[in-house]
Amino acid sequence: MTDAQYEQASKAAKEGGFAGISSYFVSFVGGSDNDADVSKIIAEARAPALTMTSINSLFTLKALFNREYWNAFPAGVRTKAGKRFYADVIAGKFPGIEAGPLTGSNHQTYRRTK
């Protein structure tokens, strides 16, 4: 792979919400890659987090998806996605979303602020 090809693949992976180039490439062959699944969950959470929830109401990452879709991912992928979503919210990658309190079952909640 040339430097130019690497840069192009890096850019495409980043724009696609993938954790890295390997996750991006695995997505082309239909392989199971936890990082690719986590990136998919995070990318697909953006729109519903900003549209499905009411301003100032609390929600969890899980609540943004239908039950069958969410449960199709292994528990480890869902946990990793939750940690990454939290880190992204804290880092300001989801403008208009802030972290809320933990639920009684230790799930992180979020609040839409705009």
C-alpha positions in Angstrom: 0.0 0.0 0.0 1.4 3.4 -0.9 1.4 6.3 1.4 -1.3 8.0 -0.7 -3.5 4.9 -0.5 -3.0 4.7 3.3 -4.0 8.3 3.7 -7.1 7.8 1.6 -8.0 4.6 3.6 -7.4 6.5 6.9 -9.7 9.3 5.8 -12.4 7.0 4.6 -12.2 5.0 7.9 -12.5 8.1 10.0 -15.4 9.5 7.9 -17.2 6.2 8.2 -16.8 6.2 12.0 -14.5 3.2 12.1 -12.0 2.8 14.9 -9.2 2.3 12.4 -8.2 1.1 8.9 -8.4 -2.6 9.8 -12.0 -2.2 11.0 -12.8 -0.4 7.8 -11.3 -3.1 5.6 -13.0 -5.9 7.5 -16.4 -4.2 6.9 -15.9 -4.8 3.1 -15.7 -8.6 3.5 -18.5 -9.0 6.0 -16.2 -10.2 8.7 -17.1 -9.8 12.4 -14.9 -7.2 14.0 -15.8 -5.8 17.3 -14.3 -2.4 16.6 -16.3 -2.2 13.3 -19.5 -3.1 15.2 -18.8 -0.6 17.9 -18.1 2.1 15.3 -21.4 1.1 13.6 -23.4 1.5 16.8 -21.8 4.9 17.5 -22.3 6.2 14.0 -26.0 5.0 14.0 -26.6 6.6 17.5 -25.9 10.1 16.3 -29.1 10.9 14.5 -31.6 9.4 17.0 -29.7 11.0 20.0 -30.4 14.4 18.5 -33.9 13.7 17.1 -35.7 10.9 19.0 -35.2 12.3 22.4 -36.8 15.3 24.0 -34.7 18.2 25.2 -33.6 17.6 28.8 -35.0 14.1 29.0 -32.6 11.3 30.0 -31.9 8.4 27.7 -29.5 5.5 27.5 -27.5 4.4 24.4 -29.6 1.2 24.3 -32.8 3.2 24.1 -31.8 4.7 20.8 -32.2 1.3 19.0 -34.9 -1.3 18.7 -34.5 -4.3 21.0 -33.8 -6.9 18.3 -31.1 -4.8 16.7 -29.4 -4.0 20.0 -29.5 -7.5 21.3 -28.0 -8.9 18.0 -24.7 -7.5 19.1 -22.7 -9.5 21.7 -22.6 -8.1 25.2 -19.0 -7.2 24.9 -19.6 -5.1 21.8 -22.5 -3.3 23.5 -20.4 -2.6 26.6 -17.5 -1.3 24.5 -19.9 0.8 22.5 -21.3 2.3 25.7 -17.8 3.2 26.9 -16.9 4.8 23.6 -20.2 6.7 23.3 -19.5 8.1 26.8 -16.0 9.1 25.9 -17.2 10.7 22.7 -19.9 12.7 24.6 -17.3 13.8 27.2 -14.9 14.8 24.4 -17.6 17.0 22.7 -18.0 14.8 19.7 -21.8 14.9 20.1 -22.7 18.6 20.4 -26.0 18.9 22.2 -25.6 15.7 24.3 -24.2 15.6 27.8 -23.7 12.8 30.2 -26.3 12.3 32.9 -26.4 10.2 36.1 -26.0 6.4 36.2 -29.2 4.4 36.4 -29.8 2.0 39.3 -28.4 -0.8 37.1 -25.2 1.2 36.5 -26.1 2.2 32.9 -25.0 5.7 31.8 -27.7 8.2 30.9 -27.4 11.1 28.6 -29.4 14.3 28.1 -30.1 16.2 24.9 -29.5 19.9 25.6 -30.5 21.4 22.3 
